Amino acid sequence: MPSAAAASASASDHATFFGHPRGLGLLFGVEMWERFSYYGMRALLVLYLVNGLHWSDRDAANLYGSYTALVYAVQIFGGSLADRWLGTQRSLVIGGSIIAAGHFALAIPVPSTLYLGLGLIVAGTGLFKPNVSTMVGQLYSPTDARRDAGFTIFYMGINIGATIAPLVTGYLAERVGWHWGFGAAGVGMVFGLALFMWGRGRYLAGIGARSAATVAREGGPVIDESATRRVVALLVLFAFVAVFWMAYDQAGSSVNLFTDRHVDRRFGGFVAPTSWFQSVQAAAVLMLAPVFAALWIALARRRREPSTPAKMVYGLGFVAASFVLLAAAGGLGDAGAPVSPWWIIAAYVVQVFGEMCLSPVGLSYVTKVAPVRYASLIMAAWFLAVGVGDKIGGMLAATAPAMPAGRYFTLIGVIVLVAALLLASFVPWLKRQTDRSKEAGVGG
């Protein structure tokens, strides 16, 4: 049956945001600014460590991998705190405040604030990130056909922020001073926090205030056999999510440094900052998200929509294909030839085809399949998988200087292709384990 939060959302759904609950519009804007702050800083981190603090590639890649992994890993604690005590709305306010403090610590032009700033961002994101996605899921009943499309629209908000951020923070950092870029990221988080405080009473009434204690008062088992099967299936799926992000987030480490050193970034008389290439993926998402949102709805109407696990196989396949392009570009760079920026741009766009098949639909899948009592915790486990992938990716990127770029990118592509084939073999089992059609109140 629909949750109380979803029922509340439906009741207040007379005015909509592109045919979706109005709360989606608010969360769209809040997440846009939070991701502005995250991706604005992430685009600078490795370049700042290598070019600003003169770290080695290996040390910079290891720190990058550890930082991005921790950003996602701590969300398991943030999700648990929200489920048990704080509720998702309160977690967002506390987390956003800590994130802003972290960016402003990085903006202080003293190298010793590096670890303080990163630590604060990690802690704040742990409270913020899993709970905003959980609230999006709470806007819809379990059988609402708009759910996947709603998450795809929400994903556009993420990528508007991720598109604009490197252009702003990257220009300030590489043309004015590194700490100006970090400061701009902090301002973005403040904007997102202010927007949430302004709109939560208007558009999220009854959404995000639930805790485990509230769920317990509603009765029902903590976790039954069906829920156990679904959780196990999600955990298996999360292993493949880790492989996807291990490869995808090479953009911020190995591909970022390759672009800085080997790609011809001249456009006429203008030399583009390296960090600007970090906007390509997000800009491609903005162009492709409406297409994929419409595609899933159209296929669903014809009863031809692939299952979420099948979509994720396609996602891994596209990312594997992107590394064919990167391997070709790496070969040119290894030979000492100037590399056209279109190799990097094309690879990033192909990766986004994969992202559209895996990330927004995966977020939707978690909110639909996970037991209600542990919704934020399971969402945090999704992000933990992203963090594990980022850490492994950072460790692999640390080995990149020891081999030709073409060989390194080929290695990553092969790993992802093997994962895609393995996931394809798991699809029937995953569909059986997550089938909720026989549960009370849940349609087929």
C-alpha positions as CSV (number, residue, x, y, z in Angstrom):
1,M,0.0,0.0,0.0
2,P,1.2,3.6,-0.5
3,S,3.0,5.1,2.4
4,A,1.5,7.9,4.4
5,A,4.1,10.2,2.9
6,A,3.2,9.1,-0.6
7,A,-0.5,9.5,0.1
8,S,0.2,13.0,1.5
9,A,2.1,13.8,-1.7
10,S,-0.7,12.6,-3.9
11,A,-3.3,14.6,-2.0
12,S,-1.4,17.8,-2.6
13,D,-0.6,17.0,-6.2
14,H,-3.1,19.3,-7.9
15,A,-0.3,21.6,-9.1
16,T,2.6,19.6,-10.4
17,F,6.2,20.0,-11.5
18,F,6.3,18.7,-15.1
19,G,3.5,16.3,-14.2
20,H,5.2,15.2,-11.0
21,P,4.7,16.2,-7.3
22,R,5.7,19.7,-6.5
23,G,8.2,18.5,-4.0
24,L,10.2,17.1,-6.8
25,G,10.8,20.6,-8.0
26,L,12.2,21.7,-4.6
27,L,14.4,18.6,-4.3
28,F,15.6,19.2,-7.8
29,G,16.8,22.7,-6.9
30,V,18.3,21.7,-3.6
31,E,20.3,18.8,-5.1
32,M,21.4,21.0,-8.0
33,W,23.2,23.3,-5.6
34,E,24.6,20.6,-3.4
35,R,26.0,18.8,-6.5
36,F,27.3,22.2,-7.7
37,S,29.4,22.3,-4.5
38,Y,30.5,18.7,-4.8
39,Y,31.5,18.6,-8.4
40,G,32.9,22.1,-8.4
41,M,35.4,21.0,-5.8
42,R,35.9,17.5,-7.2
43,A,36.9,19.0,-10.6
44,L,39.8,20.9,-8.8
45,L,41.0,18.4,-6.3
46,V,43.5,16.3,-8.3
47,L,44.7,19.3,-10.3
48,Y,45.2,21.3,-7.1
49,L,47.1,18.5,-5.4
50,V,49.4,18.0,-8.4
51,N,49.8,21.5,-9.8
52,G,49.2,23.6,-6.7
53,L,50.7,21.5,-3.9
54,H,53.1,19.6,-6.2
55,W,52.0,16.1,-5.0
56,S,52.9,13.1,-7.2
57,D,50.3,11.6,-9.4
58,R,50.2,8.5,-7.3
59,D,49.6,10.3,-4.0
60,A,47.0,12.6,-5.6
61,A,45.1,9.7,-7.1
62,N,45.2,7.8,-3.8
63,L,43.8,10.8,-1.8
64,Y,41.2,11.4,-4.5
65,G,40.1,7.7,-4.3
66,S,40.0,7.8,-0.5
67,Y,38.1,11.1,-0.3
68,T,35.4,10.1,-2.9
69,A,35.1,6.7,-1.3
70,L,34.6,8.2,2.2
71,V,32.0,10.7,0.8
72,Y,29.9,7.7,-0.1
73,A,30.9,5.2,2.6
74,V,29.8,7.4,5.5
75,Q,26.3,7.6,4.0
76,I,25.6,4.3,5.6
77,F,25.7,6.1,9.0
78,G,23.8,9.1,7.7
79,G,21.0,6.9,6.4
80,S,20.8,5.0,9.7
81,L,20.7,8.2,11.7
82,A,17.9,9.5,9.6
83,D,15.9,6.2,9.8
84,R,16.3,5.9,13.5
85,W,16.3,9.4,15.0
86,L,16.7,12.5,12.9
87,G,14.3,12.0,9.9
88,T,15.5,13.0,6.5
89,Q,14.6,16.7,6.6
90,R,16.6,17.4,9.7
91,S,19.5,15.3,8.3
92,L,19.6,17.5,5.2
93,V,19.8,20.7,7.2
94,I,22.6,19.5,9.4
95,G,24.5,17.8,6.6
96,G,24.2,20.8,4.3
97,S,25.6,23.1,7.0
98,I,28.6,20.9,7.6
99,I,29.3,20.6,3.9
100,A,29.3,24.4,3.5
101,A,31.7,24.7,6.4
102,G,34.1,22.2,4.7
103,H,34.2,24.1,1.5
104,F,34.9,27.3,3.3
105,A,37.7,25.6,5.2
106,L,39.3,24.7,1.9
107,A,38.9,28.3,0.8
108,I,41.3,29.4,3.5
109,P,44.6,29.8,1.6
110,V,46.6,27.5,4.0
111,P,47.5,24.0,3.0
112,S,46.9,22.7,6.5
113,T,43.1,23.2,6.1
114,L,43.0,20.6,3.3
115,Y,42.2,17.6,5.6
116,L,39.8,19.6,7.8
117,G,37.8,20.7,4.7
118,L,37.7,17.3,3.2
119,G,36.7,15.7,6.5
120,L,33.8,18.1,7.0
121,I,32.5,17.6,3.4
122,V,32.7,13.8,4.0
123,A,30.7,14.0,7.2
124,G,28.1,16.5,5.9
125,T,27.5,14.5,2.7
126,G,27.0,11.4,4.8
127,L,23.9,13.1,6.3
128,F,22.7,14.9,3.2
129,K,23.1,12.7,0.1
130,P,21.1,9.4,0.9
131,N,18.2,11.3,2.4
132,V,17.5,13.7,-0.4
133,S,17.2,10.6,-2.8
134,T,15.0,8.8,-0.2
135,M,12.6,11.8,-0.1
136,V,12.2,11.7,-3.9
137,G,11.1,8.1,-3.6
138,Q,8.7,9.1,-0.8
139,L,6.9,11.4,-3.2
140,Y,5.5,8.3,-5.1
141,S,3.5,5.3,-4.2
142,P,5.1,1.9,-4.9
143,T,2.9,1.4,-8.0
144,D,3.3,5.0,-9.4
145,A,4.5,4.6,-13.1
146,R,6.1,8.1,-12.9
147,R,8.8,6.9,-10.5
148,D,11.6,6.2,-12.9
149,A,10.8,9.3,-15.0
150,G,10.7,11.3,-11.8
151,F,14.2,10.1,-10.7
152,T,15.5,10.9,-14.2
153,I,14.1,14.5,-13.9
154,F,15.7,14.7,-10.4
155,Y,18.9,13.5,-12.0
156,M,18.8,16.5,-14.3
157,G,19.0,18.8,-11.3
158,I,22.1,16.9,-10.2
159,N,23.7,17.5,-13.6
160,I,22.7,21.1,-14.0
161,G,24.8,21.7,-10.9
162,A,27.6,19.4,-12.2
163,T,27.6,21.2,-15.5
164,I,27.9,24.7,-14.2
165,A,30.2,24.0,-11.3
166,P,33.5,23.2,-13.1
167,L,33.0,26.2,-15.4
168,V,32.7,28.5,-12.4
169,T,35.0,26.9,-9.9
170,G,37.5,25.8,-12.6
171,Y,37.9,29.3,-14.1
172,L,38.3,30.9,-10.7
173,A,40.8,28.2,-9.5
174,E,43.0,28.0,-12.6
175,R,42.8,31.7,-13.6
176,V,42.5,33.6,-10.3
177,G,43.5,31.2,-7.4
178,W,42.7,27.7,-6.2
179,H,41.0,28.9,-3.1
180,W,38.6,31.1,-5.0
181,G,37.3,28.0,-6.6
182,F,36.8,26.2,-3.3
183,G,35.0,29.2,-1.9
184,A,32.6,29.3,-4.9
185,A,31.7,25.7,-4.1
186,G,30.8,26.6,-0.6
187,V,28.5,29.4,-1.7
188,G,26.6,26.9,-3.9
189,M,25.9,24.7,-0.8
190,V,24.6,27.8,1.1
191,F,22.2,28.5,-1.8
192,G,20.9,24.9,-1.7
193,L,20.5,25.0,2.1
194,A,18.6,28.3,2.0
195,L,16.3,26.9,-0.8
196,F,15.4,23.8,1.2
197,M,14.7,25.9,4.4
198,W,12.4,28.1,2.4
199,G,10.4,25.4,0.6
200,R,10.2,22.4,2.8
201,G,7.1,23.5,4.6
202,R,5.4,24.4,1.4
203,Y,6.2,21.4,-0.8
204,L,7.3,18.6,1.5
205,A,4.6,18.5,4.1
206,G,4.5,14.9,5.4
207,I,7.6,13.9,3.5
208,G,10.9,13.2,5.1
209,A,9.9,13.6,8.7
210,R,9.5,9.8,9.3
211,S,11.9,7.9,11.5
212,A,12.1,4.2,12.4
213,A,10.2,5.0,15.6
214,T,7.3,6.3,13.5
215,V,7.4,3.2,11.3
216,A,7.5,1.0,14.4
217,R,4.3,2.7,15.7
218,E,2.6,1.8,12.4
219,G,3.2,-1.9,13.1
220,G,4.3,-4.7,10.7
221,P,7.3,-6.9,10.8
222,V,10.8,-5.5,10.9
223,I,11.8,-7.5,7.9
224,D,10.1,-10.6,6.5
225,E,11.3,-13.3,4.1
226,S,10.3,-11.3,1.0
227,A,12.1,-8.3,2.2
228,T,15.2,-10.4,3.0
229,R,15.3,-11.7,-0.5
230,R,15.0,-8.2,-1.9
231,V,17.8,-6.9,0.3
232,V,20.1,-9.7,-0.7
233,A,19.4,-9.1,-4.4
234,L,20.1,-5.4,-4.0
235,L,23.4,-6.1,-2.3
236,V,24.4,-8.4,-5.2
237,L,23.4,-5.6,-7.7
238,F,25.5,-3.1,-5.7
239,A,28.7,-5.0,-6.5
240,F,28.1,-4.2,-10.2
241,V,27.3,-0.6,-9.3
242,A,30.8,-0.4,-7.7
243,V,32.4,-1.6,-11.0
244,F,30.5,1.0,-13.0
245,W,31.6,3.9,-10.8
246,M,35.2,2.6,-10.6
247,A,35.4,3.2,-14.3
248,Y,33.1,6.2,-14.7
249,D,34.9,8.3,-12.0
250,Q,38.3,7.9,-13.7
251,A,37.1,11.2,-15.2
252,G,38.2,13.0,-12.0
253,S,41.6,11.2,-11.7
254,S,43.4,9.4,-14.6
255,V,41.4,10.9,-17.4
256,N,41.6,14.4,-15.8
257,L,45.4,14.2,-15.7
258,F,45.6,12.7,-19.2
259,T,43.5,15.6,-20.5
260,D,45.8,18.1,-18.7
261,R,49.0,16.7,-20.2
262,H,48.1,15.3,-23.6
263,V,44.9,16.9,-25.0
264,D,45.1,19.9,-27.2
265,R,42.7,22.2,-25.3
266,R,43.0,25.2,-27.7
267,F,39.8,26.4,-29.2
268,G,40.8,29.2,-31.6
269,G,42.9,31.5,-29.5
270,F,41.5,30.3,-26.2
271,V,43.0,27.5,-24.1
272,A,40.2,25.8,-22.1
273,P,41.0,25.1,-18.4
274,T,41.4,21.3,-17.9
275,S,38.6,21.3,-15.3
276,W,36.1,22.5,-17.9
277,F,36.1,19.0,-19.4
278,Q,34.5,17.8,-16.2
279,S,31.3,19.5,-17.3
280,V,30.9,17.4,-20.4
281,Q,29.4,14.4,-18.7
282,A,26.9,16.5,-16.8
283,A,25.9,18.5,-19.9
284,A,25.3,15.3,-21.8
285,V,23.1,14.1,-19.0
286,L,21.0,17.3,-19.4
287,M,20.5,16.6,-23.1
288,L,19.9,12.8,-22.7
289,A,17.8,12.7,-19.5
290,P,14.6,13.9,-21.1
291,V,15.1,11.4,-23.9
292,F,15.6,8.5,-21.6
293,A,12.7,9.6,-19.3
294,A,10.4,9.6,-22.3
295,L,11.9,6.3,-23.6
296,W,11.2,4.4,-20.3
297,I,7.6,5.7,-20.2
298,A,7.0,4.8,-23.9
299,L,8.4,1.3,-23.5
300,A,6.4,0.8,-20.3
301,R,3.2,1.7,-22.1
302,R,4.0,-1.0,-24.7
303,R,5.0,-3.5,-22.0
304,R,8.5,-3.6,-23.5
305,E,10.5,-1.7,-20.8
306,P,13.6,-3.7,-19.8
307,S,13.9,-4.6,-16.1
308,T,16.2,-2.4,-14.0
309,P,18.9,-5.1,-13.8
310,A,18.8,-5.4,-17.6
311,K,19.1,-1.6,-18.0
312,M,22.2,-1.8,-15.8
313,V,23.8,-4.4,-18.1
314,Y,23.4,-1.9,-20.9
315,G,24.9,0.8,-18.6
316,L,28.0,-1.3,-18.0
317,G,28.2,-2.1,-21.7
318,F,28.2,1.6,-22.7
319,V,31.0,2.4,-20.2
320,A,33.1,-0.5,-21.5
321,A,32.7,1.0,-25.1
322,S,33.8,4.4,-23.9
323,F,37.1,3.0,-22.8
324,V,37.7,1.8,-26.4
325,L,37.7,5.5,-27.3
326,L,39.9,6.4,-24.4
327,A,42.3,3.6,-25.2
328,A,42.6,5.0,-28.8
329,A,43.3,8.5,-27.4
330,G,45.8,7.0,-24.9
331,G,47.6,5.4,-27.8
332,L,48.0,8.7,-29.6
333,G,49.2,10.4,-26.4
334,D,51.7,7.6,-25.8
335,A,53.1,8.2,-29.3
336,G,53.6,11.9,-28.5
337,A,50.9,13.1,-30.8
338,P,48.5,15.9,-29.8
339,V,45.2,14.4,-28.8
340,S,42.0,16.0,-30.1
341,P,39.6,17.0,-27.4
342,W,36.9,15.2,-29.3
343,W,38.2,11.8,-28.2
344,I,37.6,12.8,-24.6
345,I,34.3,14.5,-25.3
346,A,33.0,11.5,-27.3
347,A,34.1,9.0,-24.5
348,Y,32.3,11.1,-21.9
349,V,29.1,11.2,-23.9
350,V,29.1,7.4,-24.4
351,Q,29.6,7.0,-20.7
352,V,26.5,9.1,-20.1
353,F,24.4,6.7,-22.2
354,G,25.6,4.1,-19.7
355,E,24.8,6.4,-16.7
356,M,21.3,6.9,-17.9
357,C,20.8,3.2,-18.0
358,L,22.2,2.6,-14.5
359,S,22.2,5.5,-12.1
360,P,18.7,7.3,-12.0
361,V,16.9,4.0,-12.6
362,G,19.0,2.4,-9.9
363,L,18.1,5.1,-7.4
364,S,14.4,4.6,-8.3
365,Y,14.8,0.8,-8.0
366,V,16.3,1.1,-4.5
367,T,13.4,3.2,-3.2
368,K,10.9,0.7,-4.8
369,V,12.5,-2.5,-3.6
370,A,14.0,-1.7,-0.2
371,P,11.9,-2.3,2.9
372,V,10.3,0.9,4.0
373,R,11.7,0.7,7.5
374,Y,15.2,0.7,6.2
375,A,14.8,2.9,3.1
376,S,17.5,5.5,4.0
377,L,19.9,2.8,5.2
378,I,19.6,0.8,2.0
379,M,19.9,3.9,-0.1
380,A,23.1,4.6,1.8
381,A,24.3,1.2,0.9
382,W,23.9,2.1,-2.8
383,F,26.1,5.1,-2.2
384,L,28.5,2.9,-0.2
385,A,28.9,0.8,-3.4
386,V,29.7,4.0,-5.3
387,G,32.3,4.8,-2.7
388,V,33.9,1.3,-2.9
389,G,34.1,1.7,-6.7
390,D,35.7,5.1,-6.3
391,K,38.3,3.8,-3.9
392,I,39.2,0.9,-6.2
393,G,39.2,3.4,-9.1
394,G,41.6,5.6,-7.2
395,M,43.9,2.7,-6.4
396,L,43.9,1.8,-10.1
397,A,44.5,5.4,-11.1
398,A,47.6,5.4,-8.8
399,T,49.1,2.7,-11.0
400,A,48.4,4.5,-14.3
401,P,51.8,6.3,-14.4
402,A,53.5,2.9,-14.5
403,M,52.0,1.9,-17.8
404,P,51.2,3.4,-21.2
405,A,47.9,5.3,-21.1
406,G,46.4,3.2,-23.9
407,R,47.1,0.0,-22.0
408,Y,45.7,1.4,-18.8
409,F,42.4,2.5,-20.4
410,T,42.1,-0.9,-22.2
411,L,42.5,-2.7,-18.8
412,I,39.6,-0.7,-17.3
413,G,37.4,-1.4,-20.3
414,V,38.0,-5.1,-20.1
415,I,37.1,-5.2,-16.4
416,V,33.8,-3.4,-17.1
417,L,33.0,-5.7,-20.0
418,V,33.5,-8.8,-17.9
419,A,31.2,-7.3,-15.2
420,A,28.5,-6.6,-17.8
421,L,28.5,-10.2,-19.1
422,L,28.4,-11.5,-15.5
423,L,25.5,-9.2,-14.6
424,A,23.6,-10.3,-17.7
425,S,23.7,-13.9,-16.3
426,F,22.3,-12.7,-13.0
427,V,19.3,-10.8,-14.5
428,P,16.7,-13.6,-14.3
429,W,17.6,-14.4,-10.6
430,L,17.5,-10.7,-9.7
431,K,14.1,-10.3,-11.2
432,R,12.7,-13.3,-9.2
433,Q,14.2,-12.1,-5.9
434,T,12.8,-8.5,-6.3
435,D,9.3,-9.5,-7.6
436,R,6.7,-7.8,-5.3
437,S,3.7,-8.6,-7.4
438,K,2.4,-11.2,-4.8
439,E,2.6,-8.7,-1.9
440,A,-0.6,-7.1,-0.6
441,G,-1.3,-3.8,-2.3
442,V,1.4,-4.1,-4.9
443,G,0.5,-4.5,-8.5
444,G,2.5,-6.4,-11.1
